[in-house]
């Protein structure tokens, strides 16, 4: 059995080094081969030099460097998928480190249950840059921090569960021959916080009847920079999530929801309900509850902006106001 690992990367040479060393040092089962392909998505730092420098560390695992000029995570992922030849394929982010037994658990679950499953996801645990974690961190876990710990029991992915994270999902390669590649033009590009390629892929997997499981034995450690532990970043992420939902409706699948000014009416109701909840929470709630209420409001705002205001006459004045009131996002 062979596993192809694709790492899309952009200007994260130092973090990439941590990722690659974890993949080089993880225990490799017998009769299981691994190839790692780093897809450099227009980096201007020392990404290529880092890959070349670390090739000597890869004794049992093959390491390859590829350049992809089209900016965007989806383009980079698809470039790697097109080069893959193994039975299994995994996309791994450039800011994670895999657990020492990661290959062992992948080989085990697919060897024992090849006919049952098409994809697998696991735990993504934080590795903090800063020591103090704010007590209002709970609303940040799912999206902003990608803190994916759903317990120690296996379960099946459905439309009612959390989605498969793109951080270290593992697929049978044949899945992409059936459902297609990642949708291009809708994911992260450079430093933006727009990202819905994983949501679209997950929807395509379920619609095609593909079966996936959450495997708690599969663990990776996600480096968590200090700037993500801020309310400003959380708000920018939520706004970006709203823009992402709009892009999904344009590039992937338009819903049948009733709309007002191009925005689903349920988003108006959700935003209004949470505005009222947030007002009440100001007097009786916690900071975490206040932030949780902001999510649907900002998602609505991001969708409305992308649909009705982006590239309009109001766009530049709105961006100028945002720059004065919100710290710029980092990636």
ABEGO torsion letter per residue (X at the ends): XBBBBBBBBBGAAAAAAAAAAAAAABBBBBGBBBBBBBBBBGBABAAAAAAAAAAAABAABBBBBBBBABBEAAAAAAAAAAABABABBBBBBAABBBBAAAAAAAAAAAAAAAAABABBBBBBBBBBABABBBAAAAAAAAAAAGBBBAEABBBBBBAABBBBBAAABBBBAAAAAAAEBBBBGABBBEABABBAAAAAAAAAAAAAGBBBBBBAABBBBBBBBAAABBAAAAAAAAAAAAAAAAAAAAAABBBABBBBGGBBAAAAAAAAAAAAAAAAAAAABBAAAAAAAAAAAAAAAAAAAAAAABGBAAAAAAAAAAAAABBBBBX
